[in-house]
């Protein structure tokens, strides 16, 4: 494929993903970046390589360059997903790239999460007046809402007042691929939200108004929410990083540890496939194993025998 055709089809492909596939803004930005990085790599190739190498050979060289840059496997896997989608798109227009891509085998990582005691400390014991923030009610409501609902950071910042049913304690969330789902929140999250709306949030003008605002009364960014969670992390005096997504991990893990059905958790998280949710069962089984070791009656017998 000539460079000019690649650039033309790249732009068409991104429009296709936005309009037809309804991909999230984050995914669109990532795919656009992946395609642009390949374009930069292409620009730097010698003229003979561009002329004589096949598309597959060019892409193999690109992957080798990523390896030497020590790009992690998950990022390479996403780039491959991008180019597999791109290859399918241009194939539909009669252009065959012949890439024959295979995703790298990813290392399975257990999700990092907070214990129930750590979450309870942050939600109940931290002195709100001592938090280094101008909006303590807002920040505490954000932490409570992330834990109560398991929503993604990108979903939280887009919640409008018209999405919230305070009577039923539900929120209509627009997730990945612009798919709607309903999440639930309890009494404590309800109270924290009411406190924020009463003490810090200006009055709503219409149902489209965003709930959580910054100091300029504009929608918060994902980075702002990350800073808020980092502020709370410091209250725990722990070194491991805590992000909004790890609060989501915590929500899912705690539900499963309490015996909630896996498919219910899948629905609340907005996962398209059950396999995405199953990673939390490994954590739950780990917790169960620890519990058995602590309370199993055979434990004392073993000590006596030794």
C-alpha positions as CSV (number, residue, x, y, z in Angstrom):
1,X,0.0,0.0,0.0
2,X,1.4,3.4,-0.9
3,X,1.8,6.0,1.8
4,X,-0.7,8.4,0.3
5,X,-3.3,5.6,0.3
6,X,-2.5,4.7,3.9
7,X,-3.0,8.3,5.0
8,X,-6.3,8.6,3.1
9,X,-7.7,5.3,4.4
10,X,-6.4,6.2,7.9
11,X,-8.7,9.2,8.1
12,X,-11.6,7.3,6.6
13,X,-11.1,4.6,9.1
14,X,-11.1,6.9,12.1
15,X,-14.4,8.5,10.9
16,X,-15.8,4.9,10.5
17,X,-14.8,4.1,14.1
18,X,-16.4,7.2,15.4
19,X,-19.7,7.1,13.4
20,X,-20.3,3.5,12.8
21,X,-18.6,1.7,15.6
22,X,-19.4,4.3,18.3
23,X,-16.0,3.8,20.0
24,X,-15.2,5.9,23.1
25,X,-13.1,9.0,22.8
26,X,-10.3,7.4,24.7
27,X,-10.2,4.4,22.3
28,X,-10.4,6.7,19.3
29,X,-7.4,8.8,20.6
30,X,-5.4,5.6,21.2
31,X,-6.1,4.2,17.7
32,X,-5.3,7.6,16.1
33,X,-2.0,7.7,18.0
34,X,-1.2,4.1,16.9
35,X,-1.8,4.9,13.3
36,X,0.2,8.1,13.5
37,X,3.2,6.3,15.2
38,X,3.2,3.9,12.3
39,X,3.2,6.8,9.8
40,X,6.2,8.4,11.6
41,X,8.0,5.0,11.4
42,X,7.2,4.8,7.7
43,X,8.5,8.3,7.1
44,X,11.9,7.3,8.6
45,X,12.4,4.2,6.4
46,X,14.9,4.2,3.6
47,X,13.3,4.6,0.1
48,X,14.2,1.1,-1.1
49,X,12.4,-0.5,1.9
50,X,9.3,1.5,1.2
51,X,9.5,0.4,-2.5
52,X,10.3,-3.3,-2.2
53,X,9.1,-4.6,1.2
54,X,5.6,-6.0,1.5
55,X,3.1,-4.5,4.0
56,X,3.7,-7.5,6.3
57,X,7.5,-7.1,6.2
58,X,7.1,-3.3,6.9
59,X,4.8,-4.1,9.9
60,X,7.2,-6.7,11.2
61,X,10.0,-4.1,11.2
62,X,7.6,-1.7,13.1
63,X,7.0,-4.4,15.8
64,X,10.7,-5.0,16.2
65,X,11.2,-1.2,16.7
66,X,8.6,-1.3,19.4
67,X,10.3,-4.2,21.1
68,X,13.6,-2.3,21.2
69,X,11.8,0.7,22.6
70,X,10.6,-1.7,25.4
71,X,7.0,-0.9,24.8
72,X,4.9,-3.2,27.1
73,X,2.9,-6.1,25.8
74,X,-0.5,-4.6,26.5
75,X,0.3,-1.5,24.4
76,X,1.6,-3.7,21.5
77,X,-1.6,-5.8,21.8
78,X,-3.7,-2.7,21.4
79,X,-1.7,-1.6,18.4
80,X,-2.2,-5.0,16.8
81,X,-6.0,-4.7,17.5
82,X,-6.0,-1.3,15.8
83,X,-4.2,-2.6,12.7
84,X,-6.4,-5.8,12.6
85,X,-9.5,-3.5,12.5
86,X,-7.8,-1.3,9.9
87,X,-7.0,-4.3,7.8
88,X,-10.6,-5.5,7.9
89,X,-11.8,-2.0,7.0
90,X,-9.6,-1.7,3.9
91,X,-10.3,-5.3,2.9
92,X,-14.0,-4.3,2.6
93,X,-12.8,-1.8,-0.1
94,X,-10.9,-4.3,-2.0
95,X,-7.4,-3.6,-0.5
96,X,-5.6,-6.7,0.9
97,X,-2.7,-6.0,3.2
98,X,-1.9,-9.6,4.1
99,X,-0.6,-8.7,7.6
100,X,-1.8,-12.0,9.3
101,X,-1.4,-10.4,12.7
102,X,-1.4,-12.4,16.0
103,X,-1.8,-10.8,19.4
104,X,1.1,-11.4,21.8
105,X,0.4,-13.6,24.8
106,X,-0.3,-11.2,27.7
107,X,0.8,-11.8,31.3
108,X,-2.3,-12.1,33.5
109,X,-2.2,-9.6,36.3
110,X,-4.5,-9.7,39.3
111,X,-6.3,-6.4,39.8
112,X,-5.0,-4.2,42.6
113,X,-7.7,-3.3,45.1
114,X,-8.2,-1.8,48.5
115,X,-9.4,-3.9,51.5
116,X,-12.8,-3.2,53.1
117,X,-11.0,-1.8,56.1
118,X,-9.0,0.7,53.9
119,X,-12.1,1.8,52.1
120,X,-14.1,2.2,55.3
121,X,-11.2,4.3,56.7
122,X,-11.3,6.6,53.7
123,X,-15.0,6.9,53.6
124,X,-15.8,7.2,57.3
125,X,-12.7,8.1,59.3
126,X,-10.8,10.8,57.3
127,X,-11.4,14.3,58.7
128,X,-12.9,16.2,55.8
129,X,-11.7,19.5,57.1
130,X,-8.1,18.4,57.0
131,X,-8.2,17.4,53.3
132,X,-6.0,19.7,51.2
133,X,-8.9,20.6,48.8
134,X,-11.2,23.6,48.3
135,X,-14.1,21.2,47.6
136,X,-14.1,18.5,50.3
137,X,-17.8,17.7,49.9
138,X,-17.4,17.2,46.1
139,X,-14.2,15.0,46.5
140,X,-15.8,12.8,49.2
141,X,-18.9,12.4,47.1
142,X,-16.7,11.4,44.1
143,X,-14.9,8.7,46.1
144,X,-18.1,7.4,47.5
145,X,-19.8,7.3,44.1
146,X,-16.9,5.5,42.5
147,X,-16.9,2.8,45.2
148,X,-20.7,2.6,45.3
149,X,-21.3,2.2,41.6
150,X,-18.0,0.8,40.1
151,X,-18.3,3.3,37.2
152,X,-15.3,4.2,35.1
153,X,-13.6,7.6,35.6
154,X,-14.7,8.7,32.1
155,X,-18.3,7.7,33.0
156,X,-18.3,9.6,36.3
157,X,-17.3,12.9,34.8
158,X,-20.1,12.8,32.3
159,X,-22.9,12.1,34.7
160,X,-25.6,14.8,34.2
161,X,-28.3,15.6,36.7
162,X,-30.9,14.1,34.3
163,X,-29.1,10.7,34.5
164,X,-29.6,10.5,38.3
165,X,-32.7,9.2,39.9
166,X,-32.4,10.1,43.6
167,X,-35.7,8.3,44.5
168,X,-34.7,5.0,43.0
169,X,-31.0,5.5,43.8
170,X,-29.9,4.7,40.2
171,X,-27.8,6.4,37.6
172,X,-28.0,6.0,33.8
173,X,-24.4,5.7,32.6
174,X,-23.1,5.9,29.0
175,X,-20.3,3.4,28.8
176,X,-17.9,2.1,26.2
177,X,-19.3,2.1,22.7
178,X,-21.9,4.5,23.9
179,X,-23.8,1.7,25.5
180,X,-26.2,2.7,28.3
181,X,-26.5,0.8,31.5
182,X,-28.1,1.4,35.0
183,X,-25.9,1.4,38.1
184,X,-27.1,1.5,41.7
185,X,-26.0,3.5,44.7
186,X,-26.8,3.2,48.4
187,X,-27.8,5.4,51.3
188,X,-24.3,6.6,52.1
189,X,-23.6,7.7,48.5
190,X,-27.0,9.4,48.4
191,X,-26.1,11.4,51.5
192,X,-22.6,12.4,50.2
193,X,-24.1,13.5,46.9
194,X,-26.8,15.5,48.7
195,X,-24.1,17.2,50.9
196,X,-22.1,18.2,47.8
197,X,-25.2,19.5,46.0
198,X,-26.3,21.5,49.1
199,X,-22.9,23.0,50.2
200,X,-20.7,23.4,47.0
201,X,-22.6,22.8,43.8
202,X,-24.4,25.7,42.2
203,X,-28.1,25.2,41.4
204,X,-28.9,23.2,38.3
205,X,-30.4,25.0,35.4
206,X,-31.4,22.0,33.3
207,X,-31.2,18.2,33.2
208,X,-28.1,18.3,30.9
209,X,-26.0,20.0,33.6
210,X,-23.0,17.9,34.7
211,X,-23.0,16.9,38.3
212,X,-19.3,17.2,39.3
213,X,-17.7,20.5,38.4
214,X,-14.2,22.1,38.9
215,X,-13.5,25.5,40.4
216,X,-14.5,27.2,37.1
217,X,-17.9,25.4,37.2
218,X,-16.9,23.3,34.2
219,X,-16.8,19.5,33.8
220,X,-14.0,17.8,35.6
221,X,-11.3,16.1,33.6
222,X,-10.2,12.5,34.2
223,X,-6.9,13.8,35.4
224,X,-8.6,15.9,38.1
225,X,-10.4,12.8,39.4
226,X,-7.1,11.0,39.5
227,X,-5.6,13.7,41.6
228,X,-8.5,13.5,44.0
229,X,-8.0,9.8,44.5
230,X,-4.3,10.3,44.9
231,X,-5.1,12.8,47.7
232,X,-7.2,10.1,49.5
233,X,-4.4,7.6,48.9
234,X,-2.1,9.7,51.0
235,X,-4.5,9.3,53.9
236,X,-3.8,5.6,54.0
237,X,0.0,6.0,54.2
238,X,0.5,3.2,51.6
239,X,3.0,3.2,48.8
240,X,1.1,1.3,46.1
241,X,-0.6,3.5,43.6
242,X,-4.4,3.9,43.8
243,X,-6.4,5.2,40.8
244,X,-10.1,5.6,40.0
245,X,-9.9,2.4,38.1
246,X,-8.5,0.6,41.1
247,X,-11.6,1.8,43.1
248,X,-13.6,0.1,40.3
249,X,-11.5,-3.1,40.9
250,X,-12.3,-2.7,44.6
251,X,-16.0,-2.4,44.0
252,X,-16.1,-5.6,41.9
253,X,-13.9,-7.6,44.3
254,X,-15.9,-6.7,47.4
255,X,-19.2,-7.6,45.7
256,X,-17.8,-11.0,44.6
257,X,-16.4,-11.6,48.1
258,X,-19.9,-11.0,49.5
259,X,-21.3,-13.7,47.2
260,X,-22.9,-11.5,44.5
261,X,-23.4,-13.4,41.2
262,X,-20.7,-13.0,38.6
263,X,-23.2,-12.0,35.9
264,X,-24.7,-9.3,38.1
265,X,-21.2,-7.8,38.6
266,X,-20.7,-8.0,34.8
267,X,-23.9,-6.0,34.3
268,X,-23.0,-3.4,36.8
269,X,-19.5,-3.0,35.4
270,X,-20.7,-2.8,31.8
271,X,-18.4,-5.6,30.6
272,X,-19.4,-7.0,27.2
273,X,-18.1,-10.5,28.0
274,X,-18.0,-12.5,31.2
275,X,-14.3,-13.2,30.7
276,X,-13.6,-9.6,31.5
277,X,-15.3,-10.0,34.9
278,X,-13.8,-13.4,35.7
279,X,-10.4,-11.9,36.6
280,X,-12.0,-10.8,39.9
281,X,-12.9,-14.3,40.8
282,X,-9.2,-15.1,41.1
283,X,-8.9,-12.4,43.7
284,X,-12.0,-13.6,45.6
285,X,-10.6,-17.2,45.6
286,X,-7.3,-15.9,47.0
287,X,-9.2,-14.1,49.8
288,X,-11.2,-17.2,50.5
289,X,-8.0,-19.3,50.7
290,X,-6.6,-16.9,53.3
291,X,-9.8,-17.0,55.3
292,X,-9.8,-20.8,55.3
293,X,-6.2,-20.8,56.6
294,X,-7.2,-18.5,59.4
295,X,-10.5,-20.1,60.6
296,X,-10.3,-23.8,59.5
297,X,-10.5,-26.0,62.6
298,X,-7.7,-28.2,61.3
299,X,-5.3,-25.3,61.7
300,X,-5.1,-25.8,65.5
301,X,-4.8,-29.5,65.1
302,X,-1.8,-29.1,62.8
303,X,-0.2,-26.8,65.4
304,X,-0.7,-29.4,68.1
305,X,0.8,-32.2,66.0
306,X,3.9,-30.1,65.3
